[in-house]
Amino acid sequence: METNKDTLITMPVGRLLLKFSLPAIGGMIVNSLYNLVDRIFVGRIGGLAMTGIGLSLPFMMLLSAVSSLVGIGASALISIKLGENKKDEAQRLLGNAITLLTGLMLLMTLLGLIFKAPMLKAFGASDSTMPYALDYMTVILYGAIFQGIGVGLVNVVRATGHPVKSMMIVIVGTLVNIILDPILIFTLDMGISGAAWATIMAQLVTTIMVIGHFLSEKSQIKIEKQKLKLHLVTIKSILSIGFAAFAMQLASVVVSIISNNALKTYGGDVAIGAMTIINSVMVLFLMSAMGITQGAAPIIGFNYGAKRFDRVKKVLKLELTAVASICTMTFIFVQAFPVMLSSIFTSELDLIEKASNGMRLFLLILPLISAQIVGASYFQAIGEAKKATFLGLLRQVLLLIPLLLILPHFFGLNGVWGAATLSDLISSLIAIVSLKLAFKHLDTLDKEYRPLETKPLVEIVE
């Protein structure tokens, strides 16, 4: 048994957040190794191969966005339904999530295989980098369904009270990726396509383990054949809540395309490779922060559904403090050692120089980003999709895209890096105001519901 109604309601929130966040942090860090390991090995092939992965990134982000649309939407709602003691509705959410993910990922695979060449051209591919990008993206498309079901439903495993198991599923998949990467890339001489095959085979293992969990007796909610049939109201609720995460990642796709083209114009193919390195470093360090928000989400959702707003406030405060601390420490490390971090991925001096200079400027406002991360996650966890979506789109669409189109004309390559910095500054300040208002709202709800007895809660057991 990993958690139950008593621990979710009575355990001190600090211990409870650690109980859920540590496995999530471990899982997120390990999960980041999926792409990180690929890029370290691919970097040894050459700078153009690294750029090839960078050019494939927008479509990979699109696959991730679709996965998040369903996976995160379903997991947030399942947490709330379990808090409300509505197990049958939670199981319908799970079944519909599986069917949706399967259908959407098959559609994405078909469209991707048909339009991959023109898409990569639009993403900024040149004659030199197109072969690398095509080799990598084609193989990734073959395994899109595994990313959708496996990676998407790991969130649901965690949300139903199994944070340790969700971490172990991710760890096993990542170990498969790490083991296969050097074998396929170098031993079997498959090059960049070997890295892609290692990734999708790892995701296949993840999918098998996730499905196995929901078929086992250890899962509180299970896959039932009748629940796989799509239910209109259920679909709408999943897509409504998941749309915030989807919109943010979809915006990231657009930003990545605009950014790649600006990088190509003002810094050449090597600048796209530099951005690939910067993204890899950022993701690796921020996985701890994302793990905390993932660990906090089911706790917040369950207690919000149970009307324990006092506990929601405490978890939110601890979450914000922890994420801010991680972002600040990461900022210090990145500013002090950018060359060392860049050298992990490549030995080419021009690529190292561009990546290290860009890294310092791109992540200049990192300590304040904590408000964005926590704010979007909190509103999503309590089912306020519009607010979560706004915070995500504010940075990526309303601010970053216009800045990417304007600043490089005046500042060249530094304008590309600086666009993210200025966007982060403005959106973080607005996120801080949103969180202050959220705390006031929780105070009001706490006073209103404190006299009421907590409703019977479902027991979540493994």
C-alpha positions, 0 to 999 in steps of 0.5 A: 500500500503506497497511500490511502485516505488517512495519509492523504487527509491526516499525514503532515503535508511536508511528509506527504509532499515528500512521499509523492514528490521524491518518486516523481522527481526520480521518475522525471529525472530518469525520464529526461534521460530518454532524450538526454542520453540520445543527445550525448551519444548523437553529439559524438556523431557530429554537430549536424546530427545534433542539429538533426535532433533539434529539427525533429524536436517540434514534432516530438513536442507535438506528440508529447502535447497530444499525450499530455492532453489526455494523460494529464487531463485524465490524471487530474480528474481521476484524483478529484473523483477519487477524492469525491469517492466516485470510483466508477467515474474514475474508471471511465476516465481511465478507459476513455483515456486509453481509447483516446490516446490510441486513436490520436497517436495512430492519426499523428503517426499517419500524418507524420509519415505523409508530411515529414519532409515538408514539415522538417523543411518548415522546421528549418532543415537545410540540405545538410541537416535534412538526412539526419532529421529524416532518419531520426523522425521517421523511426520516432513516428513508428513508436508514437503510440507507445509514447502516447499510452506509456508516457501519458498514462504514467501520470495516471499511475501516479494520480491513483496513489502509486508514485513509487511504481510510476517512478519504477516504470520510468526507470526501467524504460530509461535503462532500456534506452541507455543500454540500447543507445550505444549498441544500436548507434555504434556497435550495429552502426545504425547512427542517428536512427539507432538512437530513435529505435532505442527510444521507441523500444524503451517506450514500448517497455513503459507501455507494457508495464503501465497496461500491466499495472491497470490490469493487476489486482494492485490497482484501485482502478482497472481497465474494463472493456465497457469503459473503453467505449468513448463517452462524450461527457467524459471526453469533454472533461478530459480534453477540457482539463488537459487542454492547458498542458496541451496548449502550452506544449503546442505553443512550444511547438510553434515557438520551436519552429520560429526559433529554429528558423531564426537560429538558422538565419542569424547563427546557421545550422550550428545555432540550432544544435546549440539550442538543442544543447540548451534545452537538454540542460534546462530539461535535466535540471528542471525535472526536479521542479517538475517532479515536485509539481507532479507529486503535489498535483494529486495531493492538491486535487484529492484534498480540493475534492475533499474540501480540505482547503487548509491542506491545499494551502500548505501543500501549495506553499511548500511546493512553491518554496521547493520549486523556487529553491531548485530554480535558483540553484540551477540558475547559479550553476548554469551561470557559473559552468556553461562551457562545462555543461555544453562540453558534455554533448559535443567537442566542437568548439564553435558549438560549445561557444554558441551553446554556452553564450546562449545558455547564460542569456536564455536562462537569465530569469530562471529563479522567477520561472518557479511562479509559472511552473507552480501556477499552471500546475496548481490551476490544472490540479484543481480543474481550473483549465482556463487559468492554467491555459492562460498562464501557459499561453501568456509566455509561449504565445502572447509574449515569446512569439512576437519577441522572437519575430522582433528582437533578432532583427535588432540584436541578431542571435542574442535577440533569439536568446533574449526573447525567452528572457524577456518573456519569462520576466513578464509572464513570471510577474503575472503568475506571481499575482495569480498565485497571490489571488489563489491563496486569497481564494483558498482562505475564503473557501477554508472559512466556508467549509471548515465547519463541515465534516469531511465526506467519506473518502475512497481508499487508494491502495496498491 
